């Protein structure tokens, strides 16, 4: 479950000041709704993707005995 700032607050915050968990959560959420997003929603999603790429991507690609492969948002 995501516990953090909502999109209203984040929309007034530059993407480079978002936490990785916020980028990950909203990327996943918007990715699920891509066919239904208007132009503004698509722009926000593209900005999130660009910021994730600028940071080197989402890190958890391999599981170990304490972590699964799914990214945790909180």
C-alpha positions in Angstrom: 0.0 0.0 0.0 1.3 3.5 -0.9 1.6 5.9 1.9 2.9 9.3 0.8 2.2 12.5 -0.9 -0.8 12.6 -3.2 -0.7 13.9 -6.8 -2.1 17.3 -5.8 0.9 18.0 -3.7 3.3 16.3 -6.1 2.0 18.3 -9.1 3.5 21.4 -7.4 6.8 19.7 -6.7 9.5 19.3 -9.4 10.0 15.7 -10.5 13.6 15.7 -9.3 12.4 16.2 -5.8 10.1 13.2 -5.8 11.1 10.1 -3.9 11.8 6.9 -5.8 8.7 5.3 -4.2 6.5 8.2 -5.4 7.9 7.9 -9.0 7.4 4.1 -8.9 3.9 4.2 -7.6 2.6 6.9 -9.9 4.4 5.4 -12.9 2.7 2.0 -12.2 -0.7 3.7 -11.6 -0.6 5.8 -14.8 0.8 2.9 -16.8 -2.4 0.9 -16.0 -4.5 3.8 -17.3 -2.5 4.8 -20.4 -5.4 4.1 -22.9 -7.7 6.5 -20.9 -5.3 9.4 -20.1 -5.9 12.8 -21.7 -3.0 14.8 -23.1 -2.2 16.3 -19.6 -2.1 12.8 -18.0 0.1 11.5 -20.8 2.5 14.4 -20.3 2.7 13.8 -16.6 3.4 10.1 -17.2 6.2 10.9 -19.8 7.8 13.3 -17.3 7.8 10.6 -14.6 9.3 8.1 -17.0 12.0 10.6 -18.0 12.9 11.2 -14.3 13.1 7.5 -13.6 15.4 7.1 -16.6 17.5 10.1 -15.5 18.0 8.3 -12.1 19.1 5.1 -13.8 15.8 3.2 -13.7 14.0 1.3 -10.9 16.6 -0.8 -9.1 15.0 -4.1 -7.9 15.4 -6.5 -10.7 16.5 -9.6 -8.7 15.0 -11.3 -5.7 16.9 -12.3 -2.6 15.8 -14.1 0.6 14.5 -10.8 2.1 13.0 -9.1 -1.0 10.8 -10.2 -3.9 11.1 -8.9 -7.5 8.1 -6.6 -7.2 8.9 -2.9 -6.4 7.5 -1.8 -3.0 6.0 1.7 -3.0 6.4 2.5 0.6 
